[in-house]
Amino acid sequence: MTENQFTTHADLFDLSGKSALVTGGTRGIGMMIARGLLQAGARVIISSRKADACAEAQHLLSGFGDVRAFPADLSGYDECQRLADLVKADSERLDILVNNAGAMWREPLETFPNEAWGAVIDLNLKSPFWLVQALLPALRGAGTADDPARVINIGSIAAIHVADSPNYSYASSKAALHQLTRVLARELGPQHVTVNAVAPGPFPSQMMAAALDAIGDTIVAKAPLRRLGRDDDMAGVAVFLASRAGAYLTGAVIPVDGGIATTASGT
Ligand SMILES: NC(=O)c1ccc[n+]([C@@H]2O[C@H](COP(=O)([O-])OP(=O)(O)OC[C@H]3O[C@@H](n4cnc5c(N)ncnc54)[C@H](OP(=O)(O)O)[C@@H]3O)[C@@H](O)[C@H]2O)c1
């Protein structure tokens, strides 16, 4: 039996000295996560397609810590490689990779276009894989048995329950991402890299704006916790998964949804 080692409460969630990459960190859930990691002491690189959004988000987040932003379109393999090279040029070690950038396509079944498959699957499913692959040496370089490197994939409750929304490629991409999380967790655990997923419920963001304008009140009224997700709800789970507190979890898909999907009645 190994001896228990107790960590102070503050140290349990401390990320001082850690480095992180948060894709899609310029707004919405990615920015909530980037802010949380910065406040816990990590150095954070954020990324998104638009250079001006990157500059603006870097400026906003710099009040919380050491943050830089690199523009990249992660829907393509080459751009994922280029971003990974930029990250590795900055430091040979990467402690935390948050695969958050994602896209949704809502359209009725009859008119759901073919391009709504490639665009969504490439960004939501393939790019997390490409980034893990390209950044594996840096993650392996950071992880130890006591303190593994962390991959956090942002999935969705759309892959846990069936949403009232024609989101065929989106829900499928997130279900596949949840399973990819488990597949990678099994392989990378012995290499001191944990791989977990967060499945958010409704959080206000650009992606969710139209849906929340239309049916936000109904969602809140039916949600067991009677509210939408807030910045701290997402920052909290990310800091937990990235810190000593979450060092013994891998292959988990954690719903952060106020009970919407976790208590769905099925009727
Ligand atoms: N909000 C929710 O309620 C909710 C619920 C469940 C799951 N999620 C998941 O949470 C993640 C973030 O969603 P969000 O609601 O915060 O969405 P959002 O507000 O639309 O933000 C998406 C982020 O990803 C970036 N992005 C989009 N396409 C990209 C591309 N091709 N390459 C690189 N970056 C790209 C965006 O910046 P640019 O436009 O500058 O590229 C932005 O920073 C997604 O994976 C989403 O599926 C969200």
The ligand as a Tripos MOL2 file, in Angstrom:
@<TRIPOS>MOLECULE
LIG
   48    52     1     0     0
SMALL
NO_CHARGES

@<TRIPOS>ATOM
      1 N1        -22.4340   26.8770  -25.3960 N.am      1 LIG1
      2 C1        -23.0400   25.7390  -25.1420 C.2       1 LIG1
      3 O1        -24.1390   25.7330  -24.5870 O.2       1 LIG1
      4 C2        -22.3780   24.4280  -25.4810 C.ar      1 LIG1
      5 C3        -23.0420   23.2450  -25.0930 C.ar      1 LIG1
      6 C4        -22.4390   22.0350  -25.3500 C.ar      1 LIG1
      7 C5        -21.1950   21.9880  -25.9630 C.ar      1 LIG1
      8 N2        -20.5800   23.1450  -26.3420 N.ar      1 LIG1
      9 C6        -19.2470   23.0380  -26.9690 C.3       1 LIG1
     10 O2        -18.3710   23.9680  -26.3850 O.3       1 LIG1
     11 C7        -17.4090   24.3900  -27.3540 C.3       1 LIG1
     12 C8        -17.3890   25.9090  -27.4170 C.3       1 LIG1
     13 O3        -18.6860   26.3350  -27.8160 O.3       1 LIG1
     14 P1        -19.2200   27.8230  -27.6080 P.3       1 LIG1
     15 O4        -20.6490   27.7020  -27.2800 O.co2     1 LIG1
     16 O5        -18.3030   28.5780  -26.7270 O.co2     1 LIG1
     17 O6        -19.1220   28.3210  -29.1300 O.3       1 LIG1
     18 P2        -18.6990   29.7210  -29.7770 P.3       1 LIG1
     19 O7        -19.1520   30.8460  -28.9260 O.co2     1 LIG1
     20 O8        -19.1770   29.6560  -31.1740 O.co2     1 LIG1
     21 O9        -17.1010   29.6730  -29.7510 O.3       1 LIG1
     22 C9        -16.4100   28.8090  -30.6010 C.3       1 LIG1
     23 C10       -14.9320   29.1160  -30.5390 C.3       1 LIG1
     24 O10       -14.2590   28.2580  -31.4710 O.3       1 LIG1
     25 C11       -13.5830   29.0730  -32.4580 C.3       1 LIG1
     26 N3        -13.6460   28.3860  -33.7490 N.ar      1 LIG1
     27 C12       -14.7580   28.1750  -34.5040 C.ar      1 LIG1
     28 N4        -14.4050   27.5620  -35.6370 N.ar      1 LIG1
     29 C13       -13.0510   27.3740  -35.5980 C.ar      1 LIG1
     30 C14       -12.1080   26.8070  -36.4840 C.ar      1 LIG1
     31 N5        -12.4550   26.2960  -37.6830 N.pl3     1 LIG1
     32 N6        -10.8040   26.8020  -36.1210 N.ar      1 LIG1
     33 C15       -10.4250   27.3300  -34.9230 C.ar      1 LIG1
     34 N7        -11.2660   27.8710  -34.0430 N.ar      1 LIG1
     35 C16       -12.5720   27.8980  -34.3770 C.ar      1 LIG1
     36 C17       -14.2940   30.4030  -32.4300 C.3       1 LIG1
     37 O11       -13.5000   31.5070  -32.8510 O.3       1 LIG1
     38 P3        -13.3730   31.9930  -34.4220 P.3       1 LIG1
     39 O12       -14.7650   32.2180  -34.9100 O.co2     1 LIG1
     40 O13       -12.5200   33.2220  -34.3540 O.co2     1 LIG1
     41 O14       -12.6750   30.8680  -35.1110 O.co2     1 LIG1
     42 C18       -14.5960   30.5310  -30.9430 C.3       1 LIG1
     43 O15       -13.4320   30.9510  -30.2370 O.3       1 LIG1
     44 C19       -17.8140   23.7200  -28.6510 C.3       1 LIG1
     45 O16       -17.0500   22.5490  -28.8410 O.3       1 LIG1
     46 C20       -19.2670   23.3790  -28.4450 C.3       1 LIG1
     47 O17       -19.6840   22.3080  -29.2180 O.3       1 LIG1
     48 C21       -21.1550   24.3530  -26.1330 C.ar      1 LIG1
@<TRIPOS>BOND
     1     1     2 1
     2     2     3 2
     3     2     4 1
     4     4     5 ar
     5     4    48 ar
     6     5     6 ar
     7     6     7 ar
     8     7     8 ar
     9     8     9 1
    10     8    48 ar
    11     9    10 1
    12     9    46 1
    13    10    11 1
    14    11    12 1
    15    11    44 1
    16    12    13 1
    17    13    14 1
    18    14    15 2
    19    14    16 1
    20    14    17 1
    21    17    18 1
    22    18    19 2
    23    18    20 1
    24    18    21 1
    25    21    22 1
    26    22    23 1
    27    23    24 1
    28    23    42 1
    29    24    25 1
    30    25    26 1
    31    25    36 1
    32    26    27 ar
    33    26    35 ar
    34    27    28 ar
    35    28    29 ar
    36    29    30 ar
    37    29    35 ar
    38    30    31 1
    39    30    32 ar
    40    32    33 ar
    41    33    34 ar
    42    34    35 ar
    43    36    37 1
    44    36    42 1
    45    37    38 1
    46    38    39 2
    47    38    40 1
    48    38    41 1
    49    42    43 1
    50    44    45 1
    51    44    46 1
    52    46    47 1
@<TRIPOS>SUBSTRUCTURE
     1 LIG1         1 GROUP 0 **** ****
